[in-house]
Amino acid sequence: MRKSLLLLLALVIVGGVLFTGCPGSGGGNTINVWSFTDEVPNALLRFKEMNPEFPYDFNVTIIATTEGAYQPALDQALAGGRRRAPDIFTAEAAFVLKYTQGEFANFALPYSELGIDIDNQLRAAQIATYIHELGTRPTDNQVVGLAFQNTGSGFIYRRSIARDVFGTDDPNRIANIIGPGWDKYLEAAAALRARGYSIAAGEGDIWQVMRNTATRPYVVDGRLYLDPAREQFLDVAKSLYDNDFTNRVGAWSDGWFAGMRGAGDRQVFGYLGPAWLINYVMAGNSGETFGDWAVAVPPVAFSWGGTWVLANNRGNAAVRDGVRQAIEWLTLDTSDTGFQYLFANGLLAEGAAKDAVASGAVMARSNGTLDFLGGQDMFDVFIPAGANARGDFFSAYDETISQLFNDQVQLYLIGDKTRAQAIADWRQNVADILDILPQ
């Protein structure tokens, strides 16, 4: 972090919670920002650095989502309305609907009430549809939150393995080998296995795709619903497991990272994910495989993750214009000095990574070439990926229900339960824990 940014930050650890703020924070010109990572806070400090005439300070509270700490603390701060209550707060894709469409949606201030010309700016910026779908409150059809990242995803694969097995590393040809659809993916997996490779690090790698390609949410009319796309995970994962098509390691494990650098039981052909997986996970863990990667269209279009930015309608009215400027700069500004252009082109700081952003208009005039991808422009894949991703299948219960489902899938894969028993036990667990009965 540069010295100029360090001068803006004072870091204090209080009870395991990280507070970052300016001296004298909490006054009439202070905007309280709550987030679960330092990404938005650091961006806002960059905004302040670029706009020295901006008459507001940022007082930042960062609480990690690990062990479920962020949401309860945020909920209490929103409901309490005290001096440290957020004026701006963030929510991750896994729980954003709680704050845009669920029980806490009444705290969200519509962008239009901040003075943002939301309809025209959405069109001008070409914001991916799923992003504003998830950020729209259905009771009044108001946009109350937008993400700044485009997490539409691709299939990120090793070029050398592609040439060895399929005779080409061209992304368009690889896309037609591993998809569209899961039958072609499994056919490719068989071809790779015959040559001593794994198509994925583990069966769980395809879960993000199948979870996020459902057409209906987990809860429909108050009842638990298992979408066919999610149910199909049982079958595709079982084929991968029984045929030894993966290294059978879990996401975020040592074995999962090992596959990125060409280590593990067998070399891993590819990973499914968005630009952030490339920039913040794979590139730093790739070792000697750096530069031997490319990205192609995945078997099925999907998104994974993202951070939505919201304003608190019970926040400090005296700083509302500053809240407007900050949120607009983060989510809708398409100029060369807007956050999204700087983010897309790796211009936020020295050595910053390029990333896919919510604005298709920004990405269309940005340079997405990466040395990690052998000079490929990742935006050629991620622009349409964002356009094809959907947001109508999320629910406010996704984190808990998905974990309960995966617990049962694992027992089915290793043969401890039948397919039918795994589904039945999942339904019972959801009923017991969330009091949501099956249809």
C-alpha positions as CSV (number, residue, x, y, z in Angstrom):
1,M,0.0,0.0,0.0
2,R,1.4,3.4,-0.9
3,K,2.4,5.9,1.7
4,S,-0.3,8.4,0.7
5,L,-2.9,5.7,1.5
6,L,-1.3,4.8,4.7
7,L,-1.6,8.4,5.9
8,L,-5.3,8.1,5.5
9,L,-5.6,4.9,7.6
10,A,-5.4,4.3,11.3
11,L,-5.7,0.6,12.2
12,V,-7.0,-0.6,15.5
13,I,-8.0,-4.2,16.4
14,V,-10.9,-4.2,18.9
15,G,-12.3,-7.6,20.0
16,G,-11.2,-9.3,16.8
17,V,-12.9,-6.6,14.6
18,L,-10.8,-4.4,12.4
19,F,-11.7,-0.7,12.4
20,T,-10.0,1.7,10.0
21,G,-10.8,5.3,10.2
22,C,-9.6,8.9,10.1
23,P,-8.9,10.9,13.2
24,G,-12.0,12.5,14.5
25,S,-14.3,10.1,12.7
26,G,-17.9,10.0,13.7
27,G,-18.5,13.7,13.1
28,G,-21.0,15.4,10.8
29,N,-18.7,15.0,7.8
30,T,-17.9,11.3,8.3
31,I,-19.3,8.5,6.2
32,N,-19.4,5.1,8.0
33,V,-18.5,2.2,5.8
34,W,-19.0,-1.4,6.8
35,S,-17.6,-4.3,4.7
36,F,-16.4,-7.9,5.0
37,T,-13.1,-7.3,3.1
38,D,-10.8,-4.3,2.6
39,E,-11.6,-4.1,-1.1
40,V,-14.3,-1.4,-1.0
41,P,-12.7,0.6,1.9
42,N,-9.4,0.7,0.0
43,A,-11.2,1.8,-3.2
44,L,-12.9,4.6,-1.3
45,L,-9.6,5.8,0.1
46,R,-8.3,5.9,-3.5
47,F,-11.4,7.9,-4.4
48,K,-10.6,10.4,-1.6
49,E,-7.0,10.5,-2.7
50,M,-8.1,11.3,-6.3
51,N,-10.6,13.9,-5.1
52,P,-8.9,16.0,-2.4
53,E,-11.8,18.5,-2.4
54,F,-14.2,15.7,-1.3
55,P,-15.5,17.1,2.0
56,Y,-16.1,13.8,3.8
57,D,-14.0,11.3,5.8
58,F,-14.5,7.6,5.7
59,N,-14.7,5.7,8.9
60,V,-14.4,2.0,8.1
61,T,-15.4,-1.2,9.9
62,I,-14.2,-4.5,8.4
63,I,-15.5,-7.8,9.8
64,A,-14.6,-11.0,8.0
65,T,-17.4,-13.4,7.0
66,T,-15.4,-16.3,8.6
67,E,-17.3,-18.0,11.4
68,G,-20.4,-16.0,10.4
69,A,-19.3,-12.8,12.2
70,Y,-20.2,-10.1,9.6
71,Q,-23.9,-10.4,9.2
72,P,-24.9,-10.5,12.9
73,A,-22.7,-7.4,13.6
74,L,-24.1,-5.6,10.5
75,D,-27.7,-6.4,11.4
76,Q,-27.2,-5.1,14.9
77,A,-25.5,-1.9,13.6
78,L,-28.3,-1.3,11.1
79,A,-31.1,-1.9,13.6
80,G,-29.3,0.1,16.4
81,G,-28.8,3.2,14.3
82,R,-26.1,4.5,16.6
83,R,-23.1,6.7,15.7
84,R,-21.2,3.8,14.0
85,A,-24.2,2.6,12.1
86,P,-23.2,2.3,8.4
87,D,-24.0,4.9,5.8
88,I,-22.6,2.5,3.2
89,F,-22.4,-1.3,3.6
90,T,-21.5,-4.2,1.4
91,A,-23.0,-7.7,0.9
92,E,-21.7,-10.8,-0.8
93,A,-23.6,-12.7,-3.5
94,A,-24.3,-15.5,-1.1
95,F,-26.3,-13.3,1.3
96,V,-27.0,-10.1,-0.7
97,L,-30.7,-10.9,-1.0
98,K,-31.2,-10.6,2.7
99,Y,-30.4,-6.9,2.3
100,T,-32.0,-6.2,-1.1
101,Q,-35.1,-8.5,-1.0
102,G,-35.3,-10.2,2.4
103,E,-35.8,-9.3,6.0
104,F,-33.3,-6.4,6.1
105,A,-34.3,-4.9,2.7
106,N,-36.2,-2.1,4.4
107,F,-32.8,-0.6,5.5
108,A,-31.6,-0.2,1.9
109,L,-31.9,3.3,0.4
110,P,-32.9,3.2,-3.3
111,Y,-30.2,4.6,-5.6
112,S,-32.8,6.9,-7.1
113,E,-33.3,8.5,-3.7
114,L,-29.6,9.3,-3.6
115,G,-30.1,11.4,-6.7
116,I,-28.7,8.8,-9.1
117,D,-30.4,8.6,-12.5
118,I,-30.4,4.8,-12.2
119,D,-32.3,3.7,-15.3
120,N,-30.3,5.7,-17.7
121,Q,-27.0,5.0,-16.0
122,L,-27.6,1.3,-16.0
123,R,-28.2,1.4,-19.7
124,A,-25.2,3.6,-20.4
125,A,-22.9,1.5,-18.3
126,Q,-24.3,-1.8,-19.7
127,I,-24.4,-3.3,-16.2
128,A,-24.8,-7.1,-16.4
129,T,-28.5,-8.0,-15.9
130,Y,-27.9,-10.4,-13.0
131,I,-26.2,-7.7,-11.0
132,H,-29.2,-5.3,-10.9
133,E,-31.6,-8.2,-10.6
134,L,-30.0,-9.2,-7.3
135,G,-29.9,-5.6,-6.3
136,T,-33.6,-4.8,-7.0
137,R,-36.1,-4.7,-4.1
138,P,-39.3,-6.3,-5.5
139,T,-41.7,-4.5,-3.2
140,D,-41.1,-1.2,-4.9
141,N,-39.0,-2.3,-7.9
142,Q,-36.2,0.0,-6.8
143,V,-32.5,-0.7,-7.3
144,V,-30.9,-0.6,-3.8
145,G,-27.6,-2.3,-4.5
146,L,-25.1,-2.9,-7.3
147,A,-21.9,-4.8,-7.6
148,F,-18.8,-3.5,-9.2
149,Q,-17.4,-6.8,-10.3
150,N,-18.6,-9.0,-13.1
151,T,-18.3,-12.5,-11.8
152,G,-19.6,-14.2,-14.9
153,S,-17.3,-17.2,-15.2
154,G,-15.3,-19.3,-17.6
155,F,-13.3,-22.6,-17.9
156,I,-9.7,-21.8,-17.0
157,Y,-7.5,-24.5,-18.4
158,R,-3.9,-25.6,-19.1
159,R,-2.8,-24.9,-22.6
160,S,-0.1,-27.6,-22.7
161,I,-2.5,-30.3,-21.5
162,A,-5.1,-29.2,-24.1
163,R,-2.5,-29.6,-26.9
164,D,-1.4,-33.0,-25.6
165,V,-4.9,-34.5,-25.3
166,F,-7.0,-32.5,-27.8
167,G,-4.4,-31.2,-30.3
168,T,-5.3,-27.6,-29.7
169,D,-5.3,-24.9,-27.1
170,D,-7.6,-22.5,-28.9
171,P,-10.3,-21.3,-26.5
172,N,-13.1,-21.6,-29.1
173,R,-12.2,-25.2,-29.9
174,I,-11.8,-26.1,-26.2
175,A,-15.2,-24.6,-25.4
176,N,-16.7,-27.0,-27.9
177,I,-14.8,-29.9,-26.4
178,I,-15.8,-29.4,-22.8
179,G,-19.3,-28.2,-23.6
180,P,-21.9,-27.0,-24.0
181,G,-23.6,-29.3,-21.4
182,W,-22.4,-31.8,-19.0
183,D,-22.3,-34.8,-21.3
184,K,-19.5,-33.2,-23.3
185,Y,-17.7,-32.3,-20.2
186,L,-17.8,-35.9,-19.0
187,E,-16.6,-37.1,-22.5
188,A,-13.7,-34.7,-22.2
189,A,-13.0,-35.9,-18.7
190,A,-12.8,-39.5,-20.0
191,A,-10.3,-38.5,-22.7
192,L,-8.2,-36.6,-20.2
193,R,-8.2,-39.6,-17.7
194,A,-7.0,-41.9,-20.5
195,R,-4.0,-39.7,-20.9
196,G,-3.3,-39.5,-17.2
197,Y,-4.9,-36.1,-16.4
198,S,-7.8,-35.0,-14.2
199,I,-10.4,-32.6,-15.6
200,A,-10.9,-30.9,-12.2
201,A,-9.3,-30.9,-8.8
202,G,-12.4,-32.3,-7.2
203,E,-16.1,-33.0,-7.8
204,G,-17.0,-29.9,-5.8
205,D,-15.5,-27.7,-8.5
206,I,-18.6,-28.1,-10.6
207,W,-20.9,-27.2,-7.7
208,Q,-20.6,-23.4,-8.2
209,V,-21.8,-23.9,-11.8
210,M,-24.7,-26.2,-11.0
211,R,-25.8,-24.2,-8.0
212,N,-25.8,-21.0,-10.1
213,T,-27.5,-22.3,-13.2
214,A,-30.8,-23.2,-11.5
215,T,-33.9,-21.5,-12.9
216,R,-35.7,-21.3,-9.5
217,P,-34.5,-20.6,-6.0
218,Y,-34.4,-23.0,-3.1
219,V,-37.6,-21.5,-1.5
220,V,-40.6,-21.2,-3.7
221,D,-43.9,-20.0,-2.2
222,G,-42.5,-20.7,1.3
223,R,-41.5,-24.3,0.5
224,L,-38.2,-26.0,-0.2
225,Y,-37.5,-26.6,-3.9
226,L,-34.7,-28.6,-5.5
227,D,-34.1,-27.3,-9.0
228,P,-33.3,-29.9,-11.6
229,A,-29.9,-28.2,-12.3
230,R,-28.9,-28.6,-8.7
231,E,-30.3,-32.1,-8.4
232,Q,-28.2,-33.0,-11.4
233,F,-25.1,-32.3,-9.4
234,L,-25.6,-35.6,-7.7
235,D,-25.3,-37.4,-11.0
236,V,-22.5,-35.5,-12.6
237,A,-20.4,-35.5,-9.4
238,K,-21.1,-39.2,-9.0
239,S,-19.8,-39.8,-12.6
240,L,-16.7,-37.8,-11.9
241,Y,-16.1,-39.7,-8.6
242,D,-16.8,-43.2,-9.7
243,N,-14.7,-42.9,-12.9
244,D,-11.8,-41.3,-11.1
245,F,-11.9,-38.2,-13.3
246,T,-10.7,-35.8,-10.6
247,N,-8.1,-35.7,-7.8
248,R,-10.9,-35.8,-5.2
249,V,-9.8,-32.8,-3.3
250,G,-12.0,-30.1,-1.9
251,A,-12.0,-26.4,-2.9
252,W,-9.5,-24.2,-1.0
253,S,-7.6,-27.3,0.3
254,D,-3.8,-27.8,-0.2
255,G,-4.6,-30.3,-2.9
256,W,-6.8,-27.9,-4.7
257,F,-4.0,-25.3,-4.8
258,A,-1.5,-27.9,-5.8
259,G,-3.4,-28.6,-9.0
260,M,-2.8,-25.0,-10.1
261,R,1.0,-25.5,-10.1
262,G,0.8,-28.8,-11.8
263,A,1.3,-30.9,-8.6
264,G,-1.0,-33.5,-7.0
265,D,-1.9,-37.0,-7.8
266,R,-2.5,-36.0,-11.4
267,Q,-2.1,-32.8,-13.3
268,V,-5.4,-30.8,-13.3
269,F,-6.7,-29.6,-16.7
270,G,-9.0,-26.8,-15.5
271,Y,-10.9,-24.8,-13.0
272,L,-14.3,-23.1,-13.3
273,G,-14.6,-19.5,-12.1
274,P,-14.5,-15.8,-12.8
275,A,-11.7,-13.3,-13.2
276,W,-11.1,-13.0,-9.5
277,L,-10.2,-16.7,-9.3
278,I,-7.5,-16.0,-11.9
279,N,-6.1,-12.8,-10.4
280,Y,-6.3,-13.4,-6.7
281,V,-6.1,-17.2,-6.4
282,M,-4.6,-19.0,-9.4
283,A,-1.9,-16.6,-10.6
284,G,-0.2,-16.5,-7.2
285,N,-0.4,-20.3,-6.8
286,S,0.5,-21.4,-10.3
287,G,4.3,-21.6,-9.9
288,E,5.9,-22.9,-13.1
289,T,2.6,-23.2,-14.9
290,F,2.2,-19.4,-15.0
291,G,1.5,-18.4,-18.6
292,D,0.3,-21.9,-19.5
293,W,-3.3,-21.1,-19.0
294,A,-6.3,-19.9,-21.1
295,V,-10.0,-19.2,-20.5
296,A,-12.9,-20.5,-22.5
297,V,-16.7,-20.5,-22.4
298,P,-17.8,-23.0,-19.6
299,P,-20.1,-25.9,-20.2
300,V,-23.0,-23.8,-18.8
301,A,-23.1,-20.0,-18.2
302,F,-22.8,-19.1,-14.5
303,S,-21.5,-16.5,-12.0
304,W,-19.7,-16.9,-8.8
305,G,-19.5,-14.3,-6.0
306,G,-19.4,-10.6,-6.1
307,T,-19.8,-7.7,-3.7
308,W,-22.9,-5.4,-3.7
309,V,-22.8,-1.9,-2.4
310,L,-25.8,-0.5,-0.5
311,A,-26.7,2.7,1.3
312,N,-28.5,2.8,4.6
313,N,-31.8,4.7,4.5
314,R,-31.4,5.4,8.2
315,G,-27.8,6.7,7.9
316,N,-26.6,10.2,8.5
317,A,-28.6,12.5,6.2
318,A,-25.8,15.1,6.4
319,V,-23.4,12.9,4.4
320,R,-25.9,11.6,1.9
321,D,-24.4,13.6,-1.0
322,G,-21.0,12.0,-0.2
323,V,-22.6,8.6,-0.1
324,R,-24.1,9.3,-3.6
325,Q,-20.7,10.3,-5.0
326,A,-18.9,7.3,-3.5
327,I,-21.5,4.7,-4.6
328,E,-21.9,6.2,-8.1
329,W,-18.1,6.2,-8.6
330,L,-17.9,2.6,-7.5
331,T,-20.8,1.1,-9.4
332,L,-21.8,3.3,-12.4
333,D,-19.1,5.7,-13.4
334,T,-17.7,4.7,-16.8
335,S,-15.2,7.4,-17.2
336,D,-11.4,6.9,-17.3
337,T,-11.3,8.1,-13.7
338,G,-14.1,5.9,-12.5
339,F,-13.4,3.0,-10.2
340,Q,-14.5,0.4,-12.8
341,Y,-12.1,1.6,-15.5
342,L,-9.2,1.7,-13.1
343,F,-10.2,-1.7,-11.7
344,A,-10.5,-3.3,-15.2
345,N,-7.2,-2.0,-16.4
346,G,-5.1,-2.6,-13.2
347,L,-4.6,1.1,-12.6
348,L,-5.8,1.4,-9.0
349,A,-2.3,1.0,-7.6
350,E,1.2,-0.1,-8.8
351,G,1.1,-3.8,-9.5
352,A,-2.7,-4.0,-9.2
353,A,-4.5,-6.9,-11.0
354,K,-6.9,-6.4,-13.8
355,D,-10.4,-7.6,-13.1
356,A,-13.7,-8.1,-14.9
357,V,-16.2,-5.3,-13.9
358,A,-19.9,-4.9,-13.9
359,S,-19.9,-2.4,-16.7
360,G,-19.8,-4.0,-20.1
361,A,-19.2,-0.6,-21.6
362,V,-16.0,-0.2,-19.6
363,M,-14.7,-3.7,-20.4
364,A,-15.4,-3.2,-24.1
365,R,-12.8,-0.4,-24.2
366,S,-10.4,-1.9,-21.7
367,N,-7.3,-4.1,-22.1
368,G,-7.9,-7.5,-20.5
369,T,-4.8,-9.3,-21.7
370,L,-3.0,-11.3,-19.0
371,D,0.5,-12.8,-19.0
372,F,-1.0,-15.6,-16.9
373,L,-3.3,-16.5,-19.8
374,G,-0.5,-16.4,-22.4
375,G,-1.5,-12.9,-23.6
376,Q,-5.2,-13.8,-24.0
377,D,-7.7,-11.0,-23.5
378,M,-9.9,-12.4,-20.8
379,F,-12.7,-9.9,-21.5
380,D,-13.5,-11.7,-24.7
381,V,-14.9,-14.4,-22.5
382,F,-16.0,-12.5,-19.4
383,I,-18.1,-9.8,-21.2
384,P,-20.5,-12.4,-22.7
385,A,-20.2,-14.5,-19.5
386,G,-21.6,-11.6,-17.5
387,A,-24.3,-11.0,-20.0
388,N,-25.4,-14.6,-19.9
389,A,-25.3,-15.1,-16.1
390,R,-28.7,-14.9,-14.3
391,G,-29.8,-13.7,-10.9
392,D,-33.3,-15.1,-10.5
393,F,-32.4,-18.3,-8.7
394,F,-30.9,-16.8,-5.5
395,S,-32.6,-16.9,-2.2
396,A,-31.8,-15.4,1.2
397,Y,-31.1,-19.0,2.5
398,D,-28.5,-20.0,0.0
399,E,-25.5,-20.4,2.2
400,T,-27.1,-22.7,4.7
401,I,-29.2,-24.8,2.3
402,S,-26.2,-25.2,-0.1
403,Q,-24.0,-26.5,2.7
404,L,-26.6,-28.9,3.9
405,F,-27.0,-30.2,0.4
406,N,-23.3,-30.6,-0.2
407,D,-23.0,-32.5,3.1
408,Q,-25.4,-35.1,1.8
409,V,-23.9,-35.2,-1.7
410,Q,-20.5,-36.2,-0.2
411,L,-22.1,-39.1,1.7
412,Y,-23.8,-40.2,-1.5
413,L,-20.5,-40.0,-3.5
414,I,-18.6,-42.3,-1.0
415,G,-21.5,-44.8,-0.9
416,D,-22.7,-44.1,2.6
417,K,-26.2,-43.2,1.3
418,T,-28.4,-43.8,-1.7
419,R,-29.3,-40.9,-3.9
420,A,-32.9,-40.9,-2.7
421,Q,-31.8,-41.0,1.0
422,A,-29.3,-38.1,0.5
423,I,-32.1,-35.9,-0.9
424,A,-34.6,-37.0,1.8
425,D,-32.1,-36.3,4.6
426,W,-31.2,-32.9,3.1
427,R,-34.9,-32.0,3.1
428,Q,-35.3,-33.1,6.7
429,N,-32.2,-31.1,7.8
430,V,-33.5,-28.0,6.1
431,A,-36.8,-28.4,7.9
432,D,-35.2,-29.0,11.2
433,I,-32.7,-26.0,11.0
434,L,-34.7,-23.4,9.0
435,D,-38.2,-24.6,9.5
436,I,-38.7,-24.7,5.7
437,L,-40.8,-27.7,4.6
438,P,-40.5,-29.4,1.2
439,Q,-43.1,-28.9,-1.5
